[in-house]
Amino acid sequence: MKYIGNKSRLIGFIEDCLKDFKVDYKNVKVYDLFSGTGSVSEFFLKHNCKVLSCDNMNYAIAEQYRKLFFRKAPEFNELKKIVGYENLDGILNYLNGLEGEKGYFFENFCEEGKYKRKFFSVSNAKKIDAIRNKIEDWKDILPIEKYNFLVGILMNSADFVSNTAGTYGAYLKIWRSMALKEMKLEKPEFISTGKIELYTCDVIDFLKKQDKADIVYLDPPYNSRQYPANFSVLESIVVNDKQMLNGKTGLRNYENQKSKFAIKKYVKDEFVNLINNIKADYIVMSYSTEGILKSDFIMEILKQKGKTKMYNTSYRRFKTNSWTEKNTNLKEILFICKMKI
Ligand SMILES: C[S@@+](CC[C@H](N)C(=O)[O-])C[C@H]1O[C@@H](n2cnc3c(N)ncnc32)[C@H](O)[C@@H]1O
């Protein structure tokens, strides 16, 4: 999944810093806060950790149900009588074979729909409707984890064939070739180690309900772009509340999902509040030299909690669907703080 701030390319850097600071990161309890696509949770799971992952966007948690929740392909014995299959391949084949329907996603996100938005080809928009409706029909039959897993697979497959340059703030005027391919639900790869719990909520609300962790990893938004505004279409597919959308690009109402970490006048207080709610041996935090919080300020707050070191690496910026070297001064920073007992 293309995602602003995705750390998948920085895992090696994060691991090197953990080793340098002598943090034990294997077989421990980790909170991955602001977890997005779950790339950092994935790293810790591969090291057999118990991970509790938290993000306030439903599509982010659905993505993590897709690729991180199950240790092997789940069986769908609940659907055997309805579909005729219980294994994942059979279920995905069945969903892939459904005939398209003209429903909410057709009306809102393709050019033959009422609002003429070109996020998906007409046939893919109809498929999204048919598959989303079918998964919803199964909601009361399936355990919630399996339901979320199937929703995550649909969301990820739809993202793959979207007619966008990576975010959903706009659709492309000209069709990109991937968007004209037929959407196909694919089986994810499964991680065989570790254990994860997934939480869709605000990170501070999450921390207030948890006890101590070995490592708390933080990856807050660092600029004023609000995630719900940039990934609204994916949120609509996952939440499926069929709400009335706004404007040319069909934006959801996201007032209660706005992040204070992306608002200059709130970010300092919110950061201090976040740090004050952490109980852990180590705080590990990613940020950028371009962020709205200055690194000196972050250092000052973390140092009050314990010995802190700042690492950095030059980084290529995510820009639409390509990586650019343009801003060579851009640095990705990692803070590690060993909290005083
Ligand atoms: C920089 S991205 C995280 C990227 C992630 N580490 C990855 O590798 O994909 C920031 C994430 O923070 C989430 N977020 C922002 N404010 C939040 C809050 N107050 N509580 C929970 N999640 C929040 C956003 O939805 C977004 O997914």
The ligand as a MOL file (V3000), in Angstrom:
LIG
                    3D

  0  0  0     0  0            999 V3000
M  V30 BEGIN CTAB
M  V30 COUNTS 27 29 0 0 0
M  V30 BEGIN ATOM
M  V30 1 C 3.4270 8.6520 9.7190 0
M  V30 2 S 1.9440 7.7090 9.6490 0 CHG=1
M  V30 3 C 2.4660 6.1710 10.3190 0
M  V30 4 C 3.1330 5.2880 9.3290 0
M  V30 5 C 3.3880 3.8860 9.8170 0
M  V30 6 N 4.4370 3.8360 10.8260 0
M  V30 7 C 3.7520 3.0020 8.6400 0
M  V30 8 O 4.8810 2.5330 8.5620 0
M  V30 9 O 2.8800 2.8160 7.7820 0 CHG=-1
M  V30 10 C 0.9790 8.4140 10.9370 0
M  V30 11 C -0.2900 7.6550 11.3190 0
M  V30 12 O -0.8180 8.2420 12.5000 0
M  V30 13 C -2.2230 8.1090 12.5020 0
M  V30 14 N -2.7150 9.0850 13.5050 0
M  V30 15 C -2.6240 10.4280 13.4830 0
M  V30 16 N -3.0530 10.9630 14.6260 0
M  V30 17 C -3.4340 9.9280 15.4260 0
M  V30 18 C -3.9530 9.8420 16.7440 0
M  V30 19 N -4.1640 10.9390 17.4920 0
M  V30 20 N -4.2320 8.6290 17.2570 0
M  V30 21 C -4.0270 7.5030 16.5020 0
M  V30 22 N -3.5210 7.5240 15.2450 0
M  V30 23 C -3.2130 8.7230 14.7110 0
M  V30 24 C -2.6010 8.3440 11.0510 0
M  V30 25 O -3.8490 7.7770 10.7380 0
M  V30 26 C -1.4300 7.6770 10.3090 0
M  V30 27 O -1.7530 6.3600 9.9380 0
M  V30 END ATOM
M  V30 BEGIN BOND
M  V30 1 1 1 2
M  V30 2 1 2 3
M  V30 3 1 2 10
M  V30 4 1 3 4
M  V30 5 1 4 5
M  V30 6 1 5 6
M  V30 7 1 5 7
M  V30 8 2 7 8
M  V30 9 1 7 9
M  V30 10 1 10 11
M  V30 11 1 11 12
M  V30 12 1 11 26
M  V30 13 1 12 13
M  V30 14 1 13 14
M  V30 15 1 13 24
M  V30 16 1 14 15
M  V30 17 1 14 23
M  V30 18 2 15 16
M  V30 19 1 16 17
M  V30 20 1 17 18
M  V30 21 2 17 23
M  V30 22 1 18 19
M  V30 23 2 18 20
M  V30 24 1 20 21
M  V30 25 2 21 22
M  V30 26 1 22 23
M  V30 27 1 24 25
M  V30 28 1 24 26
M  V30 29 1 26 27
M  V30 END BOND
M  V30 END CTAB
M  END
